[in-house]
Amino acid sequence: MRVLVTGGAGFLGRHVAQHFGEAGHEVAIFDQAASDMEFESIVGDLVNANDVKAAVADKDVVVHIGAIGDVYLAGEQPALASSVNVTGSANIAEAALAGGAKVVYASTWEVYGEPEYEPMDENHPTNPDHPYNITKLAGERILMAAGHLRGLPIVALRLGTAFGSGLRPNSVFRIFIDKARAGEPITIQGDGAQGRQFTHASDIARAFLLAAESDITGVALNTIAPDTTSIKSLAEMVVERFPTELTFGAPRPGDVPPALVSARKASEVLGWRAEVPFEAGLDELVRDVVANG
Amino acid sequence: MRVLVTGGAGFLGRHVAQHFGEAGHEVAIFDQAASDMEFESIVGDLVNANDVKAAVADKDVVVHIGAIGDVYLAGEQPALASSVNVTGSANIAEAALAGGAKVVYASTWEVYGEPEYEPMDENHPTNPDHPYNITKLAGERILMAAGHLRGLPIVALRLGTAFGSGLRPNSVFRIFIDKARAGEPITIQGDGAQGRQFTHASDIARAFLLAAESDITGVALNTIAPDTTSIKSLAEMVVERFPTELTFGAPRPGDVPPALVSARKASEVLGWRAEVPFEAGLDELVRDVVANG
C-alpha cells in the first residue's frame, strides 16, 4: 500500500512510519519539517488544504498522527490546537474522500474525561476538558462524520500515553531521566499516585498497521496497554537506574486524572494487544537517551 | 454594559443585538459584513485573532453567536466550519481573557446526538455526528476549558432551533412559506413526523441577556421551548395561511432525529423560559416575509 504518515517526523510518527516500511509498504511522510528517514518526505501544513490534498492524492491509506500533540502547547495556544487538530483533520477527510484513501486517526484515551465507570470502553461518554483532548476528539468526530455521511473509510485509535525512543524532551519520561542523569533531584508534581497505562510506541505502531490493513471502518478503538504505572513508580524506576533524590511539588493544572481504560474491543476487532512490558520499554528509552542525548 | 455581539449581522444576532440595545446596553456588532443596524459595526473575521482581539478589548460581555450556522454549508465545508466554529471560539476565549470580558456562547441542543434518555438535560452524553454540531460543541468546550483552566467567565446556551423574522431563505420555515406564497407545492423531506422544539429568536435573545447580566459562570444551559412541532404540522400551518399542495420526498442525510430536551436548569438558574407560543411566532415570521420578501 501507499501510505502517508502525517506527523511522521515526530516521535510517534517515526515509529509508525518505520513499522509500515518494515512491513513492505511504500511510505511517505507529511510534516512541517523535513524527515531524515529513508522515506519520501513531503513538507507541508495540515491547515493548508492544498498541501494536504496534494500529499494524499495518490495514497491508499493516511495514518493521521500530525497534531499539536504537546498538551502544554495546546493549553497555551488553543487556537493553534483548534486549527491543526480540527481543521487539519477536516482537510485530511476531504483529501482522503477525493483521493479514495482510508484514514487511520490517532485519537487519545483522554477523550473520555472523568470516568463514570471503569474500565472505560468506547461507549463511555466523552467529556474532554482541555484544549488538547477537546480538539483531538473534535478531529476524530469530523473524520467519523465523513465516514457515516459520505463514505470515508475511517478507524480512530484512542491511544494510550505513548512512550519509546525519540520521546519529546518535555515528556515526564525525558524530564525524569534527564534530571536523574544530571544528578539533579526529580520532582513529582502532585503525590505521584496518578497512574497511566503507558503504551509503547512499537505496540501503537502495530495497531496502526493492523487497522490500515483491515477492512474495518467507522469504529473507534481504545489502543492502550493493560498495566497502570504510577508517576511515583516511574520516578522510582528511573532512580533505580540513575540514583538521585525524589521530591514532590504542586500538581499541574490540567493534568488528566487517572482512569482505567479497556482495550478489549481492539483485541476483538483487530486482534491487537500491547506486548512490550513497561520496564522493557523504559530500558529501551533509557538506552536511546544515553546513546542520543 | 459594553457588549459585543459576534455574528450580529445574521438572523439570530440581529434579534440579540436589538434586545441588548433595548435593555440600555452599549452594543457593537462584529461580523464579516457591515451591520445596517443603529449600533457600532465592526467588520472582521473570527478566524483572525487580531480582528477578534481588537473588537473584544474594551467590552464587558461578548455574546458569541458568529459561526457557520448553516448546517448544510457546514456539511459541505467541514474545514470552514472547523475554522470558524472552533478556532474562532478559541480566538474569542483568548481575547476575552485578555480584555476581562465574560462570554455567553451560542451552543445548540444538537450537541447531544442520539438520545439515551428523554427529556435530555445538560448531563446527557454528547454525541454530535455532523460537522455543524461537532464544531459547535468543540467551540463550547474550548470556551468552557478557558473557564475552568484560566478563569474565563463563560455561560453556554444550548439553543433550540431558532425561528423568527429575518430567518435565512434556506431554513425550513422560509422554504415552506416561500413555496406556499408562490402557489408551489411544499415538499416534506421524510414523513414529517420528526419534531423540533422551535424556539423564538426573541425568547433566545432574552436568555442571552439574562446570562450576560447574571453572575453565573461555567455552566451550559439548554435554552429551548417546551413544545414540539412536527415538520408536518409546520407545513400544515403554512398551508392554512397560504393554501397549496403538500407532498413528501426522501429524507435528507444528516438531518438530526427528534429528541426531547429539557430547559429546566435554565429555568432554575436563570429564571428563563420560552414565552412566545409557536403559532404567534409563525404569524410574526409570515408578516415579516410578506412585508420584506
HADDOCK unambig.tbl for C-alpha pairs under 7 A between the chains (distance, minus, plus):
assign (segid A and resid 78 and name CA) (segid B and resid 90 and name CA) 5.82 0.50 0.50
assign (segid A and resid 79 and name CA) (segid B and resid 87 and name CA) 4.90 0.50 0.50
assign (segid A and resid 79 and name CA) (segid B and resid 90 and name CA) 4.86 0.50 0.50
assign (segid A and resid 79 and name CA) (segid B and resid 91 and name CA) 6.01 0.50 0.50
assign (segid A and resid 82 and name CA) (segid B and resid 86 and name CA) 6.00 0.50 0.50
assign (segid A and resid 82 and name CA) (segid B and resid 87 and name CA) 5.08 0.50 0.50
assign (segid A and resid 83 and name CA) (segid B and resid 83 and name CA) 6.27 0.50 0.50
assign (segid A and resid 83 and name CA) (segid B and resid 87 and name CA) 5.84 0.50 0.50
assign (segid A and resid 86 and name CA) (segid B and resid 82 and name CA) 6.01 0.50 0.50
assign (segid A and resid 87 and name CA) (segid B and resid 79 and name CA) 4.90 0.50 0.50
assign (segid A and resid 87 and name CA) (segid B and resid 82 and name CA) 5.08 0.50 0.50
assign (segid A and resid 87 and name CA) (segid B and resid 83 and name CA) 5.85 0.50 0.50
assign (segid A and resid 90 and name CA) (segid B and resid 78 and name CA) 5.83 0.50 0.50
assign (segid A and resid 90 and name CA) (segid B and resid 79 and name CA) 4.87 0.50 0.50
assign (segid A and resid 91 and name CA) (segid B and resid 79 and name CA) 6.02 0.50 0.50
assign (segid A and resid 125 and name CA) (segid B and resid 125 and name CA) 5.47 0.50 0.50
assign (segid A and resid 129 and name CA) (segid B and resid 141 and name CA) 6.78 0.50 0.50
assign (segid A and resid 129 and name CA) (segid B and resid 145 and name CA) 5.65 0.50 0.50
assign (segid A and resid 130 and name CA) (segid B and resid 145 and name CA) 5.62 0.50 0.50
assign (segid A and resid 131 and name CA) (segid B and resid 142 and name CA) 5.94 0.50 0.50
assign (segid A and resid 131 and name CA) (segid B and resid 145 and name CA) 6.90 0.50 0.50
assign (segid A and resid 134 and name CA) (segid B and resid 138 and name CA) 6.38 0.50 0.50
assign (segid A and resid 134 and name CA) (segid B and resid 141 and name CA) 6.67 0.50 0.50
assign (segid A and resid 134 and name CA) (segid B and resid 142 and name CA) 6.94 0.50 0.50
assign (segid A and resid 135 and name CA) (segid B and resid 138 and name CA) 6.87 0.50 0.50
assign (segid A and resid 138 and name CA) (segid B and resid 134 and name CA) 6.39 0.50 0.50
assign (segid A and resid 138 and name CA) (segid B and resid 135 and name CA) 6.88 0.50 0.50
assign (segid A and resid 138 and name CA) (segid B and resid 138 and name CA) 6.08 0.50 0.50
assign (segid A and resid 141 and name CA) (segid B and resid 129 and name CA) 6.77 0.50 0.50
assign (segid A and resid 141 and name CA) (segid B and resid 134 and name CA) 6.68 0.50 0.50
assign (segid A and resid 142 and name CA) (segid B and resid 131 and name CA) 5.94 0.50 0.50
assign (segid A and resid 142 and name CA) (segid B and resid 134 and name CA) 6.95 0.50 0.50
assign (segid A and resid 145 and name CA) (segid B and resid 129 and name CA) 5.66 0.50 0.50
assign (segid A and resid 145 and name CA) (segid B and resid 130 and name CA) 5.63 0.50 0.50
assign (segid A and resid 145 and name CA) (segid B and resid 131 and name CA) 6.92 0.50 0.50
assign (segid A and resid 149 and name CA) (segid B and resid 254 and name CA) 6.72 0.50 0.50
assign (segid A and resid 253 and name CA) (segid B and resid 149 and name CA) 6.97 0.50 0.50
assign (segid A and resid 254 and name CA) (segid B and resid 149 and name CA) 6.69 0.50 0.50
